[in-house]
Amino acid sequence: MPNSFTNPNSLCTIDELEKLLYAPCVRILDGSFFLPNSGRNPHDGYVQAHIPGARFFDIDQICDLTNPLPHMLPTAEAFATAVGALGIGNADRVIVYDQPGSFAAARVWWTFQVFGHANVAVVDGGLPAWIAAGLPVSDTCLAIEPVEYTACFDGSKVRGRADVLAAISNPSLQIVDNRPASRYAGRDPEPRPTTRRGHVPGSHSLPFGEFLDAGRHGAWRPKSELTAAFARAGIDPSRPMIAYCGSGVSACTTAFAAHLLGFDTVSVYDGSWSEWGNSDAAPVEQ
């Protein structure tokens, strides 16, 4: 499946991962994340069962802990310290999976891209696909030797509230909402406290689940189906986009899907609806 993509090396199959399991200069990360109302703890899940040799990348800790918004990007210095503590060097290939399938791994992939680490891949189907293939899991957390890591922040991949406000009146920019359609329409509440429901005016609804195949453990859909998903939402992936969601996690699926198709055209609104939905100065449509 990945061979049909323009950037196939960014997607790692289960067969490929099995061969790379103990390869030097390869670091496997569990980048799992669950919504606050799910009742699930990603670190607990990692401790109970993970791909052998994997380290845990905590989206809620490798972030700006001084910001009241959830898991906002850390500084380059903080990212470098955290990644170095995971034993990851600048020359390493990073391969990320998550426990539900693929969507949270895309956030970790994007975060590494933001800080200048291009050699990162997402495991197609994540832990469910690994287990379905009959491959072993571990409950042993390895001792990690810290290494030096250097991060370089690329601000072109990140957008703030002011950027989204400006994009509303800029026809050259496409705004993409990756939340479920019911939240886009304002019918269902957000999983976090917000004062308003709805969506950014003029944004295109493209729920992140459109990119993933539930019948294949949440693996990424083939090139033709990703292309069709963008088209159904009225989006041209070759043109610049700003993607948002509830808190900047599933928005990264738009960046990853476009990247697979050969388009690095997506920047992510990191604050997403957690910020926009609580800002009286930010316009809302339903």
N, C-alpha and C positions, 0 to 999 in steps of 0.2 A: 504493500500500500504506500509507504513513504516514497518509493522510487518515482511516483508520478508527480511529486511536488518539485517546485523550483528549488526549494531549500530542504532537500530530504535529510540532510545531516542533523537538522534541528529536531527530528522526531526519531526516537530510538525504539525499535521493536523489542518484544520480549526475547526473541531469539538472539538479537544483537547484544542485549543487556546480559544475558546468561554468559556469553563468551567474554564479556568485559568485566565480569564480576570482581575479579582480583587483579585486574590489569594495573600496572603502575601508571601514575598520573591520571587516573580516573577516580572521581569522587562522586559517590551516589548519595543523593539527598532525599529524605522524606520531607516534602514541603506542604504537608496537609494543613487544611483549614476547614473549620465548620462554623456555620452561622451561630450567633449567640443563643438562639432559642432551640438549638438542635439537641442539647443535652449530651453532646459528645466532646471529648477532650482529645485533640490530635496528638499531644505528647503521650497520653496514656495509651492510645492506639499504637503509637510507634514502639513503646516499651513492650507491649504485648506481642506484637508481630510486625517485623519489618524485613525488607530484603536484606540478606546477609551483607554486612559491611556498611550499610547505610548510616548516615548521620542525620540528625534532626535539625531542619532549618525552621526556626520558630518565627512565623510571620508576625506574631504579636509581640515579639521581643526584639527582633532585628528590625527596629523601626525607631521613629522619633518618640521616645517615651515621655517627652515634655509636652507633646501636642495632645490636646483632649480628643482629637479625631482618631479613629481607629487605624492602627498600623500604617501611619504615614511614613514615607521614605526616611531613612536615617541620613545623617551626614555621611560624606565619603569616608571620613575618618572612623566613624562608628561602624560603618559597614565593613571596612577593612579589618578592624579589630575583631568583629564577630566572625567574619569568614576565615581569617587567619586562625582563630580559635577552633574552627572546625577542621583544621588541617588542610585547607584548600590553598594552593598556590596559584599565581597568575598564569602559569603554563598548564595547569590541570584542565582536563575535560570534565565538566560538571554535567551529571545526568540526574534529572529531577523527576520524582513521581509523587503521587499523593494517594491517600487511602480511598477516597471516593472514586477516583478515576484519573481525570486529567486537568480539571479547571484550575485548582489552586496551584498546581505545578507551573501553569502559565504565568502566574504572578511572580513566582521565584525566578523563572526564566527571564521575565521582563526586568526584574530588579537587577539581576546580573548584567543585563544589557545596558541598563541605565548607568551602571558603574564601570562600564568599559570591558566587561568580560564577555566576549562573543562566543566562545567555545562552550555552549550550553545546549543541552537537548532535553526534551520532555519524553518520558516513557509513555508510549502509546497504550492507553488503557490502564496505566498505573498498577497499583497493588492488586486490584481485582483480576486483571488479566494475567498477572504473574501467578497468582494462586490458582486460577482456572487452568493454567498450563501445567499444573502439578509440580511447580517448582518450590523449593524450600523457603521457609521464613525463619527468622531468628528472634529470640527475645534477649539476646546478649548485646549489651551496649559496649562497644569497643573503647578502649582508652585511646585518646586522640592526642597527638603531639602537635602543639601549635606551630604555625609557620608565619613568616612575614608575607603580608599581602598589601598590594597597592591598589587603591581605587581611584578612578577618575570620573567625576560626575558629568553626564551628558544631559543637559537641561532641555534639549530639543525633544526628548521623549516624554516629558512631563508637562502637565498644564495645571493651572490654578483657576480659581473662580473667575477672576478678571478676564482670563483668556477665553473662557467659555462664554461669558457675557459678550465679548467682542465677536465671537464666532457666530452668535445668533444672527447678526446682521451681515455676515460675510458669506456670500453664496459660494465662495471657493472652498469653504470648509464644511465637512459633513460631521454632524454630531450623532454619535451612536449610543443608544441606551441598551445595555446588556442585561438588564433585570428582566424577570418574568413579565409577560405582557399585562398581567393583572395589576402589577405594581406600576408599570408605565402608565396605565390608564387611571391609576388612582383608586382602583376598586379594593385592593388589598393593602393592609398596613405594612409598613417597613419592619424588618426584624430589629431595628434599633429605634430609639425614640426620635421622632422628627415632628415638627410642627405642621408640615404640609405634605400632601400627597400629589402625585402627578409626574410630570416630566419637564425637562428643559424644552422651551418652545422651539419647534422646528426639528427636534431630534427624531432619529429613525429608531423604531423598536426592532431590536435584533437580539432576542433572548440567547444567552450563551449556550443553552442546550441545543440550539440549532446547529452548532458546530460539532457536536458529539453524538456518537452512536450508542444509545443505551443498550442495544442488542449485542454490542461488542465491548461491554464493560466500560462504557464511556470513552472508547477510543475515538480518535479524530476521524471525521468523515473524509472520504476521498476528495481529490481536487475538484471533480465535477460538482459534487454536492456542496462543498464550501463556496464555490463560485455561485451556485444557484441560491444559496442562503443569502449571500450579499445582494444578489439581484432581486430576490423577493422583497427585501427590505428597502429597495430603492437606493442601494449604496454602490458606488463605484470604488472598489478597493485600490485602484491605481491613483486615486485622488486623496488629498490629505483628510484625515479623520481625527476627531477627538472622541475617545470612548470613555464612558462612565458607567457605574453600576451603583451598588449600595455603599461600598467602601473601598473601591479600587482594586478588588481581587478579580472578579469575573470579567471586568472590563479588559483585563490583559488577554483574555481569549480572543478578542478582536485583533489585538496586536499580533498574537501568535498565528492566528488563521491567515491574516494578510501576509505575514512573513512566509508561511509555508507556500503561499501562492506567488511569492517573489516581490511583494510590496511592503517595504518598511515605511509605511505612510501613516502609521497610527501613533498618536501621543495619548497618554492616559491622564484623565482628570483624577488626581490622586485622592482628593477629598470626596469626590463623587457625591451621592445623594446625602451622605451623612453630614456634609457641609451645606450643600445647596438647599436641601429640604429644611434646614434650620436657619436660613438666611432670609430675612424679610426683604432684603434688597435684590434678591434673585427671583426673576419672574418664573412662573409655573403655569403649565397648561395641563388640562385633563382631557 
